[in-house]
Amino acid sequence: MADAIVLIDDLFFQAKLHETAKLTGAVLETVTTGEQLLKSAAANPAALIIVDLNARQGALAAIEQLGKSGSPGNPRRVIAFLSHVQADLAERARAAGCREVMPRSKFTQNLAEILRGAKS
């Protein structure tokens, strides 16, 4: 089982995520669409879900669905990241139910700590 499920379609940044995961001992499952994220989240009890809000297919809709299907007994931490200049997109992600929205630079800076916290 993965420690975290990641929605990302940027192959270069995906490689960075996997390299950092390897260093921290975390296991990642990556998907490229919101639909794949929802299917994976239904099958995998990973406590952490990471969403690249710049993914081209269904990031916001997936966040909204995760919020609707979330179980109070098994809360999932959902972290979304985006470019620091996309304030409108950040607000839309918060409105969709994501409590942790951060600029890509802050996400990258804290990635190892975030992944260590996800390890089962």
C-alpha positions in Angstrom: 0.0 0.0 0.0 1.1 3.5 -0.8 1.7 6.1 2.0 0.5 8.9 -0.3 -1.5 9.2 -3.5 -0.4 12.0 -5.8 -2.3 13.6 -8.7 0.4 15.0 -11.0 0.9 15.0 -14.8 4.2 16.9 -14.8 6.8 14.1 -15.4 9.8 16.2 -14.3 8.2 17.1 -11.0 6.9 13.6 -10.6 10.5 12.3 -10.7 11.4 14.8 -8.0 8.6 13.6 -5.8 9.6 10.0 -6.2 13.3 10.8 -5.5 12.3 12.6 -2.3 10.0 9.7 -1.4 12.8 7.3 -1.8 15.0 9.3 0.5 12.3 9.4 3.2 11.2 5.8 2.8 7.6 6.9 1.8 5.8 4.9 -0.9 3.9 7.0 -3.5 1.2 6.1 -6.0 1.0 8.6 -8.8 -2.0 9.2 -11.0 -2.5 11.7 -13.8 -6.3 12.5 -13.7 -8.8 13.3 -11.1 -10.8 10.2 -12.0 -7.8 8.0 -11.4 -7.2 9.8 -8.1 -10.8 9.0 -6.9 -10.5 5.3 -7.9 -7.1 5.0 -6.2 -8.4 6.8 -3.0 -11.3 4.4 -2.9 -9.0 1.4 -3.0 -6.1 2.7 -0.9 -6.4 3.9 2.7 -3.4 6.3 2.3 -3.7 9.1 4.9 -2.2 11.7 2.5 -3.4 12.9 -0.9 -1.3 15.4 -2.8 -2.9 17.3 -5.7 -1.1 19.4 -8.3 -3.8 22.0 -9.1 -2.2 22.5 -12.5 -2.9 18.9 -13.5 -4.9 19.1 -16.7 -7.7 16.7 -15.9 -10.0 17.0 -12.9 -7.9 18.3 -10.0 -10.6 20.5 -8.5 -13.4 18.1 -9.1 -11.4 15.3 -7.4 -10.8 17.5 -4.3 -14.5 18.3 -4.1 -15.4 14.6 -4.4 -12.9 13.6 -1.8 -14.4 16.0 0.6 -17.9 14.6 0.0 -16.8 11.0 0.4 -14.5 11.5 3.3 -15.0 9.4 6.4 -14.9 11.1 9.8 -13.3 8.0 11.3 -10.5 8.0 8.7 -9.7 11.6 7.8 -7.3 12.1 5.0 -4.9 15.0 4.7 -5.2 16.6 1.3 -2.5 19.0 0.2 -2.8 21.0 -3.0 0.0 23.0 -4.6 0.1 25.5 -7.4 2.1 28.5 -8.7 2.2 31.3 -6.2 0.6 33.7 -8.6 -2.6 31.6 -9.0 -4.5 33.2 -6.1 -7.9 32.6 -7.8 -7.2 28.9 -8.3 -6.0 28.6 -4.7 -9.3 30.1 -3.5 -11.3 27.7 -5.7 -9.4 24.7 -4.2 -10.3 25.9 -0.7 -13.9 26.4 -1.7 -13.8 22.8 -3.0 -12.8 21.6 0.4 -9.0 21.5 0.5 -7.7 23.0 3.8 -4.0 23.0 2.8 -3.2 24.9 -0.4 0.4 26.1 -0.8 2.7 27.6 -3.4 4.8 25.0 -5.3 7.9 26.5 -3.8 6.7 26.0 -0.2 5.5 22.5 -1.0 8.9 21.6 -2.5 10.7 23.1 0.5 8.6 21.0 2.9 8.3 17.9 0.8 10.5 15.6 2.8 8.8 16.6 6.0 5.3 16.1 4.4 6.3 12.7 3.1 7.8 11.6 6.4 4.5 12.4 8.1 2.6 10.2 5.6 4.6 7.0 6.3 2.5 4.3 7.8 
